[in-house]
Amino acid sequence: MNWEKARPIKDLFEANPTLEKSYEQVKRSLELNPNLAPAHLLKGNLLLRVARPIDAWVEFDEYLRLEPNGAFANETRAVVDKIRKATSTKQGEGKA
């Protein structure tokens, strides 16, 4: 899959065409089967890669809802926890 090709590429501009193709593939997979847990996980990873953590969080939560004891559940929970902490820190920065 294209995600595996794009993952090691550090430069987002260089990885972008491959990431976009991966996103289109996973989006289509979810249109065909919205309960495909691994597709939610992949979509979350793609969104996280392009700096959309809140959208990624939604996909990770859906993966965990569908496969609470899945092969990647523990790692996914850890990522969700990091996103939660990072976003709560950013929300608190603007307050005096």
DRENDOGU-457507 format. One line per 2 residues: for each residue x, y, z of C-alpha. Coordinates in Angstrom, 3 decimals, decimal comma, always signed. Last residue first. Layout:
X:Y:Z  ... .
//
This chain:
-4,422:+34,248:+31,499  -5,796:+31,951:+28,819 .
-4,305:+31,534:+25,360  -2,060:+28,657:+26,349 .
-4,864:+26,533:+27,841  -6,205:+25,385:+24,484 .
-2,677:+24,452:+23,381  -2,115:+22,349:+26,499 .
-5,471:+20,596:+26,053  -4,532:+19,832:+22,460 .
-1,174:+18,339:+23,365  -2,570:+16,266:+26,239 .
-5,415:+14,856:+24,136  -3,075:+14,153:+21,227 .
-0,662:+12,315:+23,527  -3,532:+10,290:+25,041 .
-4,822:+9,440:+21,574  -1,322:+8,222:+20,636 .
-1,152:+6,013:+23,756  -4,628:+4,640:+23,058 .
-3,523:+3,791:+19,531  -0,458:+1,951:+20,785 .
-2,627:-0,117:+23,128  -5,255:-0,832:+20,464 .
-2,832:-1,840:+17,701  -3,561:-5,577:+17,585 .
-7,199:-4,989:+18,416  -8,677:-5,174:+21,916 .
-11,063:-2,245:+21,551  -11,573:-3,109:+17,882 .
-14,587:-1,164:+16,568  -14,637:+1,499:+19,264 .
-10,843:+1,671:+19,245  -10,776:+2,216:+15,476 .
-13,467:+4,872:+15,836  -11,454:+6,631:+18,537 .
-8,408:+6,562:+16,262  -10,433:+8,112:+13,449 .
-11,700:+10,936:+15,665  -8,181:+11,485:+17,042 .
-6,837:+11,795:+13,506  -9,293:+14,620:+12,844 .
-8,053:+16,378:+15,989  -4,413:+15,696:+15,077 .
-4,481:+17,206:+11,578  -0,758:+17,738:+11,064 .
-0,345:+15,976:+7,708  +1,126:+12,834:+9,311 .
-1,671:+12,787:+11,899  -4,239:+12,665:+9,134 .
-2,473:+9,729:+7,492  -2,195:+7,901:+10,812 .
-5,882:+8,448:+11,516  -6,803:+7,195:+8,059 .
-4,717:+4,091:+8,692  -6,450:+3,403:+11,994 .
-9,865:+4,008:+10,478  -8,963:+1,601:+7,650 .
-7,866:-0,997:+10,208  -11,345:-0,838:+11,804 .
-13,384:-1,565:+8,682  -16,804:-0,633:+10,045 .
-17,477:+2,034:+7,408  -17,262:-0,620:+4,667 .
-17,502:+0,554:+1,054  -17,191:+4,252:+1,904 .
-14,470:+3,305:+4,384  -12,466:+1,586:+1,667 .
-12,903:+4,610:-0,596  -11,484:+6,903:+2,084 .
-8,607:+4,465:+2,609  -7,722:+4,546:-1,074 .
-8,102:+8,314:-1,384  -5,897:+8,824:+1,684 .
-3,238:+6,499:+0,289  -3,222:+8,438:-2,979 .
-2,902:+11,696:-1,059  -0,067:+10,290:+1,041 .
+1,805:+9,174:-2,077  +1,470:+12,597:-3,669 .
+2,426:+14,324:-0,371  +5,583:+12,366:+0,454 .
+7,939:+14,824:-1,250  +6,200:+17,844:+0,245 .
+6,091:+16,108:+3,633  +9,860:+15,588:+3,670 .
+10,553:+12,719:+6,069  +9,807:+9,876:+3,659 .
+9,793:+6,639:+5,701  +5,987:+6,470:+5,852 .
+5,262:+7,279:+2,220  +5,964:+3,844:+0,734 .
+4,161:+1,983:+3,521  +1,202:+4,333:+3,160 .
+1,083:+3,566:-0,581  +0,000:+0,000:+0,000 .
//
